[in-house]
Amino acid sequence: MKWLWTVLVLLIVLLQVRLWVGEGSFAQVWQLHHQIAEQQVENNQLSERNARLLAEVDNLRQGKGAIEERARMNLGMIRRGETFFWVVNP
């Protein structure tokens, strides 16, 4: 009878070890929840960036003013008859 209790206690201990350390354990589940939270934050940041880019694309498609502004800022576009002033900070 004593060996039966020993086997049962050993079996319970082995099941507990799997619960705390093995695959699907509390530690692994906690780590997966942490990774999911990090991924959701990154996804939210990327969604905001995509929304900004989509708004910029729509703005570029709708009017020439946005295209002209972009050309002035990034390419240094100057219209005929305009005077270009380059201000240098000391």
Secondary structure, DSSP 4 states (H G I P E B T S, - for coil): -HHHHHHHHHHHHHHHHHHHTSTT-HHHHHHHHHHHHHHHHHHHHHHHHHHHHHHHHHHHHH-HHHHHHHIIIII----TT---------
